[in-house]
Amino acid sequence: QDGPQRKKRKSEVAEVDKQLDILAIGTAVGSILLYSTVKGELQSKLDGGHDNRVNCVRWHQDNCRLYSCSEDKHIVEWNTQTCKVKCKWKGDNSSVTSLCISPDGKMLLSAGRTIKLWDLETKEVYRHFTGHATSVSSLMFTTVKPMNENKPFDGITGLYFLSGAIHDRLLSVWYIRSDRKEKNAVMSFTVTDEPTFIDLTVSEVKEEPVKLAVVCRDGQLHLFEHILNGYCKKPLTSNCTIQIATPGNDGDSTPKPVPILAAAFCTDKQSLLLVYGNTLQPIIEKVSLNTTESHVCLIRDIQKVLSLKTDVALTKVKTPVVNSDTKVLVPGIPGHSTAVKTPSSGKEKKKNKRKPGETEESIEERLEALDIDVSKVKTPGGLPQTDSFAVLLVQGLESNDAEILNRVLNTRKENVIKNTVARMPIHAVIPLLHELTKRLQGNPYSASVMVRWLKSVFTLHASYLSTV
């Protein structure tokens, strides 16, 4: 039921009562699940508000109120005690992707393509901001008080907030004024890739800089420190970039990058909690901030932890009994073919997969090694069966051998084409598409055959292609 895009937001300000442990989870079908972290079970389900995927869920300072936005263009205010919709209104002309509640709890920022500031009492738009070219993925306030104290504070004027969007390498900072003239961002921060996780320390006083930690899709973390004081024309670059890599020893001399998944400032504002590794086994570590260096690379040996785990898992796999004279070959990385020996440890097995030998075997050798009797393979038409057809096709694509490719691709039998495409390894799908595209632009005769191959590739490997 839960969509892969669900977002979890824990109550930020909550009284010390049973509400403190509730986690709101938006699902792909439009319902919101309230989960008790103390009891470890589902407490209630909020239904009837959205009829499409929930993009963002935010708790209000007043604990029984919850706000959610969805692909169905609407924003819903929930009463979590009665589990009913308190209010629902249209937030944007396209899907609403992100929400943020003002520090005093009277205003709500919502964003799709444009950013709107709503008055929560009247549900009317107080301000419009021009927004980003793509849909906004994160919104947050960076100040809780206005910078000049001589005017009476209405809870919102003079505050700054930050927004980031998908496929956008600029984070924008906006300034909320009482006059409606300023609609554009007052400053922006530039990063190396689309931001996936943002955390910041809220600036309490004018002299204190806002500290910003941005984790990008490329696995790097950028740290910014800036005093918010009005307009700044040039995009600001990061004070410090943090990356994590493996040490690159144990015979494998190239250090591999370890992606940072998330980062959060500790309460002292001087240290960071880093989450890195893979999403199944994330490693959380506290790191003290040192922004004097512009680029920091932390060496962490996480391969040991992971290889031990794979070792345990590998014992469940039964190894087939193979005659010691035969050599078993499997489709490896494109451009390589190599014998896979039964390794003694999990680490060796990993290496074997990643770095096959460079020697290129001929088709005869491969077929012999696979123990296929060539006389048995031949069908009355003189063509091999689909098992070896798939092997031939991969061999032809890897070696770019026109003779083999012509032999395989010129077959017109639907079931042979279908079976060959079904049996080919997944890494050969893209090279095959490139080859078919090239042949489609040739003479009309070959195009009519290539279309059959394309049809099979699209129907059988649609899910893989949609992920590429």
Secondary structure, DSSP 4 states (H G I P E B T S, - for coil): ---TT--EEE-SS--SSGGGGEEEEE-TTS-EEEEETTTTEEEEEE-SS-SS-EEEEEE-SSTTEEEEEETTSEEEEEETTTTEEEEEEE--SS---EEEE-TTSSEEEEESSSEEEEETTTTEEEEEE---SS-EEEEEESBSS-S-TTSPP-SSTT-EEEEEETT--EEEEEE--SSS---S-SEEEE-SS-EEEEEEEPB-STTSPEEEEEEETTS-EEEEEE---S---SPBPPSEEEEEE----TT--S--EE-EEEEEE-TTSSEEEEEEE-SSSEEEEEEE--TTSSEEEEE---HHHHHHHHHHHHTTSPPPP--TT---EEE-STT-EEE----SSHHHHHHHHHS-------HHHHHHHTT--HHHH--TTS---HHHHHHHHHHHHHHT-HHHHHHHHT---HHHHHHHHHHS-GGGHHHHHHHHHHHHTS-HHHHHHHHHHHHHHHHHSHHHHHH-
